Amino acid sequence: MREILSKSLTLRGFINYDFAVEHYAVFLREVGAGIANGRIRYREDFVDGLEKAPGAFVGMRDGHNFGKLIVRVDEGSKS
């Protein structure tokens, strides 16, 4: 806080929803194109089986995953 006061800085917090209505369509268009042409890449971390979901959640909370955590459930095993 001392640096902020001594340099007379102004801080402003924001929530992304404040800007979503205005910029979301452009965001989708640009990011979608970037993913499609390979300019934007992302990682996903998969865990197989609903029974592993609690452990995956704890691991995610502790930083053991990378990217988006997805619990993959096999629909074919339904009774």
C-alpha positions as CSV (number, residue, x, y, z in Angstrom):
1,M,0.0,0.0,0.0
2,R,2.9,2.4,0.6
3,E,3.9,2.2,-3.0
4,I,0.4,2.9,-4.1
5,L,0.1,5.9,-1.9
6,S,3.6,7.3,-2.5
7,K,3.1,7.1,-6.3
8,S,-0.5,8.4,-6.2
9,L,-1.7,5.3,-8.1
10,T,-5.3,4.6,-8.8
11,L,-6.5,1.0,-8.5
12,R,-9.7,-0.2,-10.0
13,G,-11.0,-3.8,-9.7
14,F,-13.4,-5.2,-12.2
15,I,-15.5,-8.3,-12.8
16,N,-15.3,-9.7,-16.3
17,Y,-19.1,-9.7,-16.5
18,D,-19.0,-5.9,-16.5
19,F,-17.5,-6.1,-20.0
20,A,-19.0,-9.3,-21.4
21,V,-22.0,-7.8,-23.1
22,E,-19.9,-5.4,-25.1
23,H,-17.0,-7.6,-26.0
24,Y,-18.2,-11.3,-25.9
25,A,-19.1,-11.6,-29.6
26,V,-15.7,-10.3,-30.7
27,F,-13.9,-12.5,-28.2
28,L,-15.7,-15.6,-29.5
29,R,-14.9,-14.7,-33.1
30,E,-11.2,-14.0,-32.5
31,V,-10.5,-16.8,-30.1
32,G,-12.5,-19.3,-32.1
33,A,-10.4,-18.4,-35.2
34,G,-7.2,-18.6,-33.2
35,I,-8.0,-22.1,-31.9
36,A,-9.1,-23.2,-35.4
37,N,-5.8,-22.0,-37.1
38,G,-3.6,-23.3,-34.2
39,R,-2.4,-19.8,-33.1
40,I,-4.1,-20.4,-29.7
41,R,-3.5,-23.8,-28.0
42,Y,-4.9,-25.1,-24.7
43,R,-4.4,-28.1,-22.5
44,E,-6.9,-30.3,-20.9
45,D,-6.3,-32.8,-18.0
46,F,-8.6,-35.9,-18.2
47,V,-9.5,-38.2,-15.4
48,D,-11.4,-41.4,-16.3
49,G,-14.3,-42.5,-14.1
50,L,-16.8,-40.7,-11.8
51,E,-15.3,-42.5,-8.8
52,K,-12.1,-40.5,-9.3
53,A,-13.8,-37.2,-9.4
54,P,-13.4,-36.4,-5.7
55,G,-9.7,-37.1,-5.8
56,A,-9.3,-35.1,-9.0
57,F,-11.1,-32.1,-7.4
58,V,-8.8,-32.2,-4.4
59,G,-5.8,-32.5,-6.8
60,M,-7.1,-29.6,-8.8
61,R,-7.4,-27.5,-5.7
62,D,-3.8,-28.4,-4.7
63,G,-2.5,-27.5,-8.2
64,H,-1.8,-31.0,-9.5
65,N,-3.5,-30.6,-12.8
66,F,-2.9,-28.4,-15.8
67,G,-5.4,-26.6,-18.0
68,K,-9.0,-27.6,-17.8
69,L,-9.8,-30.6,-15.6
70,I,-12.4,-33.0,-17.2
71,V,-13.8,-36.1,-15.6
72,R,-14.6,-38.5,-18.4
73,V,-17.6,-40.8,-17.7
74,D,-18.4,-43.8,-19.8
75,E,-22.1,-43.6,-20.7
76,G,-22.0,-47.2,-21.9
77,S,-21.7,-48.6,-18.4
78,K,-25.2,-47.5,-17.4
79,S,-27.5,-50.2,-16.0
